[in-house]
């Protein structure tokens, strides 16, 4: 492990990174004046500067393994935050059985509020959204996911529940901890809140999109759990091939590297924490379909799937390839939507990066797709 991950060196290093951003800011302002000198000609001045900042912050935070401590305290969310204990039923089977990693109590945030019985009748369902962050960052709370969750509630009339799944940046939380937690949340919506599966939509951005695919695969591949399939699955800039980040330069060799903020170090930190290569753990990210689903398409029955990607992000080609492979194995309703000129995951970060309008239109397009799917049923 790098010396940068130890205190006080970590704090000093991150302070120097902040100083570096301040020093570079005048140059970024200058190169943002004309579209021809921006990272992407279609970027506004604000978008160009913020993508620069995000790239620097993401890279150096990853090198220092910035710790993301989670708490089950209500916090600023108040009664919108709900604590959930693992199911006592025998639903954690096969790939979710691990000698070291056991199901644990988690929490989750409701948007716009925790639904009452009347609100459940008024709104048409619930979206179980799994946040992004390379399995090592994020918590689904308002500061982290409020922007994206507000777009989902606006364009679908659904409540949104965002579980705070365990992060692999914390000890004892590698795979399958996050997937166990996703299943715990799904089972909780089915049995505690009594939502029928026909009213539950799975959704996830970046690494959360990966978890959505894994949860859907688990439901299909383990019928003994008697878990019903959800209404639909929404993938926002999904990270579908983490194993690629175990190879040199997975992002910087990509055709969209210049126009995106994703860096090599972030993905490598994420996959090595989530699925440590043997013998550190029994997981092989290259061959495990629950970690790197791009190589392992599966038939998910009649569950419609929406796959969004940014036209300027490094994951674009993987998402297009995954969509095609899922169609080839017999999935009839797999939608693919390009958000032109967008970097990675404007669903979650659009508000911070200056892509508010783009993200709003993107989620609105999903809402239209969902209504078309409903009309054909």
N, C-alpha and C positions, 0 to 999 in steps of 0.2 A: 504494500500500500504506500502511496506517495506521502512524503513529509507534509504536503499541503493539506492533508486531511486531519492533521493534529493541531490542537490549540497550543500556544497562541498563534502559531504560524498561519492557520487558516484565516483567522480574523484579520491579521496584518495583510495577508495576500488579497483578500476580498476588498479591503480598504484601498489597496493600491489599484485594484481593478476599477473601483469607483472613480479614483483620481484619473485613471487612463481615459475613462469615458468623458470626463470633463475636458480633458486636454484635446481629445479628438473631436469634440462637438463642433468647434468652428469649421473644421475641414468638412464634416458631414453637412453642415449648414450651407457651405459654399457649393459642394457638389450636388446639393438638392435644388439649387436655383433653376437649373435647366434640365429638362427631361432626358436629354441625351447623356447626361453624366450621372443619372440615378441608377440604382441597382436594377430597376425595371422601369422602362419608359412610362408605363401606365401608373406607376406609383405617384401619389401626391408627395409634397415636400415632407409632411408629417409622417406618412407611411415610410418613406425612404429613411428618415432619421431613426424611426422606431425599430425598423428591421435591423439596422446597424447595431443599435443598442441591445436588442434582443439576442443578436448573434454573439456579441461580446459577453453579455451576462450569462447566457446559457453555456458557453464554452468554459469560462473560468469557474462558474459555480460547479460544473461537473468535475473539473479537475480537483476541486477542493472537497468534493462529495458533501455539498451543503446539506445539513441534516434537516429533515422535515418531521418534527415531533408532532404526534397526533394526541388529541385529548377527547375524552368522552363527556367533558363538561358542556353544558348548554351553550355557553359563549354568547356572542352577539346575536345568534340565531334564535335564542330563547326557546319558546315551545315549538318552533319549527324544526328543532333538532330532536330526533327520536333515537333512543338506544334500543338495540336489537340483540337478543341472545341467540346463539346457534340453535337450529332446530333439534329437537329431541328425537325426531323421526330418522329412520335409516336412509338418509338421502345422500350422504357423502361417501360415494363408492369409487372403486377403481382408481382412476387417476387422481381423485381427491383424497385418497387414503395415503398418509405419509407418517413414517415413524416419528418424525420431528415436528412437523407442522400440523397442528390440530385446529379445527374450527374454533373461533373466538368471538366474544362479544364485540359488536361494532356499533357505529352510530350512522345517522344519515340526516340530510337536510331536505325539508319539503319546500316546494315553490308552487304558488305564491304563499301558501300556508298549509298546515296539516289539514286534510279534508275532513269535514263533518259528513254525516250521513246525507244531508241535503245537498252538499256540494258534490258528493259522489254522483248523485242523480243528475245534477245540473251539468257537470262536466262529463265528457264522454269516455274518460279513462285515465290511466296514469302512465307516465313514461319513466322507466327505471333507467337513469342515466349514470354511466360509469365514466368518471373524469379521466383526462389524459395526464401525462407527466412522466412517461417512460418507466412507469411502475415505481418510481422513487420520489415523486413529488406530487403535490395537490391534496385536496381533502374534500372537495365537493361542497364546501361551505360558500357563503355569499361572496366573499372577496375573491375566491377562486373560480366559481362557476356562475355567479349571479347573472353575468351578461348573457351567456348561452342559454341558461335556464329560462330567462325572461323571454327570449325569442321562441323557445319551444312552447311556453304557455300561451304566448300571443298568437301563434300560427296554428295551434292544434286544439286549443281549449282543454287540454289535458293538465292535470297536476303533474309535477315532476318530483321524483324522489331520487336523491343523489347520495348513495352510500359512501361513507368514509372508509374505504377498504384499506387493509394493512399495506404499508409501503415497504418495498424490498430494501430501502435505504436504512431500515431499522433492523436490529438483530432478530433472527428467527422468523423473518417474514418473507422468505423467498417463495417461489412457486411451490405448492398451489395455494398459498394464503389468500391472495387477492381473488382467485377464482372461487375458493370456499366462501369468501365474504359476499361475492356477487350472487352465489346460489342462496346464501342465507337471506339476502335482501329480497330476492325473487320469491322465495318460499314465504317470507313475511308478508309480502303484498297479497299473495294468494290466500293465506290462511288467517293472518291476524286482521288484515284490512278487508278481507273477503272480496277482493277483485277477481272476477273471472279472467282466465288467461286471455280470452278474446278481447279484453279491455286493457291489456298490459303490452306496452311497446318497449323493447330493449333499445337502448341508445348509448353510444359511446364515442368519445373523440380521442384520436391518436392511440395511446396504449389502452384507453378505455374501449375503443373500437375493437382492439384485439381481444379484450375480455368478453365483449358481446359475442364475437364469433365463437370463443371458447365455451361460453355458457350455452349458446344455442347448440353447439356440437355435443356438449354433455347431455343436454335434455334429449337429443335424438339418439345418442349412442348408449344411454343407460335407461331403457324403458322400465326397468325394474323399480326405479324411483317413483314411477307413476306421476312424473311432472308433466303437466300439459305444455304444449308449445305456445309461445306468445303470439300476439296479433301480427307483429312486424319487427324488423330489426333495422336500426338506422346507424350507419357508420360514417363518422365525420373524420376525414383525413386519417383513416385507420393505419396503425403501425402493424403491418401484416407479416413482416419478415425480420424480426429482431435478430435472427442468427446472422444476417448480413453484417451487422455491426461488430461481429467477432473477427471480421476480415479487415485488412488495412484500408483506410480512407473510404468508408462506405458512403459518406455524404460529399466530401470534397471532390470525389471523382464523378459525381453525378452531374448531368447536363443542367440541372436547375440549381446548382449550388450557389451561384452568384445571387440569385433572386430570392433565396430562402434564408431563414435564420437558423435552421437546424445545423448542428455541428457534429463532427465525428465523436467527440468526447462524451456528449450527452447520451447518445445511443449506446455506446460501449459501456458506460457506467450502468445504464439501465438494464441491459441484458445480462451483464455479469453479476449484478446484484439479484435480479429476478430468477435467472436460470444459470447459476454458477456452473461452469464446465466441470465434468468429472475430473478428478475424484472428489472435488469440493462438495458435490451434490450428485444425486442419481439422475439428474436431468441433463439431457443433451438437446440444446436449443435447435440444433440442425435437424434432428429427427423427431422431435416431439410436436405433433400437430396442434397441441393446445398452446404451444409457445410461438411457433412459426407457421401459421395456417396457410400462407401463400402456396406452399408446396403440397398441401393436402386438402384439396377441395372435397366437399361432402354434400350429400343431398339432404337439404333441410326441410323437405316436404313442401307444405303449402305456405310456409312463412315468407312473405315478401321481404326483400332486402333492398335498402337504399344505400348506395355507395357514393359519397361525395369526395372530391379531391380538389386541391388548389392547382390551377394551371402552372403556377410558378414554384411549386414545392418539390422537394427531392423524393417524396413518396409517390408521386403521381403515377409513374410507370408500374410500380408494384400494385397499386389499387386497381388500375385498368386491367392488369394481368389477372388479378384475383377475381374480378368481376367476370371476365371471360371464362375462366376455369369453372367458376360456380355455375355458369350457364351451361357449359359443356357437359356437366354431370347430371343435368336434368332439372335444374332449378329454373322455373319459367319466369318468375317475377323478380328479377334482379336489376334494379335501376342504377344507372351510372350518370353522375352529374358533375361536370367540370365547372368550377368557379374561376373564371378566367382572370388572370393577373393576380391571383391570391397566393400568398405563401402558406406555410403549414398552419393548420388548425385555427382559422379565423373564427370558428365557432366559439372557442374558449377565449381567445386573445384578441378578437376583433376590436373590442372596446379599448384595449390598451395600445394596439398598433395603429389605430386610425381606420379600421375597415368596418365601421359600424354599418354603413349603408350596404356594403357588399354582403356582410353576414346576414343582415335582415332579408335581403333578396334571396339569399341562398336557402335560408330556413323556410322562407315563404314558398319557394319552389318545391321543397320537400312536402309542405302542407298540401299543395295542389296535387302532388303525386299520391299522397296518402288518400286523399279524397277520391281520386280516380280508381285506386285499388279497391277502396270500399264500395264504390259504385258497381264494380264488376263482380262482387261477391253475392 
